[in-house]
Amino acid sequence: MSELSVTSRLAQVNAKIHAACTKNDRPESEVTLVAVSKTKPAARVREAWEAGARHFGENYAQELAEKVQELKLDKAQWHFIGPLQSNKTRLIAEHADWVHTIDRLKIARRLSDQRPPDRAPLNVLIQVNISDDPAKAGVDLSQIAGLADRIATLPNLTLRGLMTITAANLDEATLAAQFRELKNAQADLITHHPTCTEVSMGMSQDFELAIANGATMVRVGSDIFGHRAPKPDKE
Ligand SMILES: *Cc1c(COP(=O)(O)O)cnc(C)c1O
């Protein structure tokens, strides 16, 4: 079976981001591509880095820590985008630059407490369950402001915005409406929290629609690295 290289797949994704920005009158500098490398070997991550990718997304704390330490990629930023468990926060606080999946104060506190003093504050996003999907983590829209005010008091975190994982199999109009709803929630949030410039939404299936509706970070895995073998949820 012929497989396209990571380099050529990455170029295709970047071209699509460029086109979506142009079409929607958005500066390309406003949209960060997070290359989701979870379950993929370090060599593929390096290939993406050599082809210009600088932001990488991982779902498993141990895997993130190992790749950071093994690869030591210059100027790379590592994004933790997986479910947060209390017993894994230290690894994340020590090795990640961003965490997208904050949905409770307790976890935020642990990350702040465990952030090494010689590192810049950890950038964090609040995960919002915008599809109101019982299978998805995240707070409701009504809970954002209260959680944001509390996170903002934690010394070693910087609150940077909102993130969502939408429900599977939504029709395009519903998906667009939900993306827009998250963008509007971020526009509200930034009036009280000026560091909240980011809206993390959109994956391989729908990142162009997310850009059309205000995404500033798109998380793209399989379109860059190819299909993943199914992996159990637990580490
Ligand atoms: C795996 C994952 C992605 C990437 O998904 P693809 O469909 O492979 O692009 C994005 N966001 C989160 C939270 C993920 O877990």
The ligand as an ORCA input file, in Angstrom:
! r2SCAN-3c Opt
* xyz 0 1
  C      -6.771     12.544     18.455
  C      -7.251     13.932     18.695
  C      -7.220     14.903     17.675
  C      -6.797     14.604     16.251
  O      -7.765     13.824     15.607
  P      -7.690     13.499     14.037
  O      -9.072     13.147     13.689
  O      -6.733     12.381     13.887
  O      -7.216     14.736     13.362
  C      -7.609     16.182     18.002
  N      -8.021     16.512     19.233
  C      -8.074     15.611     20.228
  C      -8.532     16.029     21.570
  C      -7.703     14.298     19.988
  O      -7.789     13.409     20.992
*
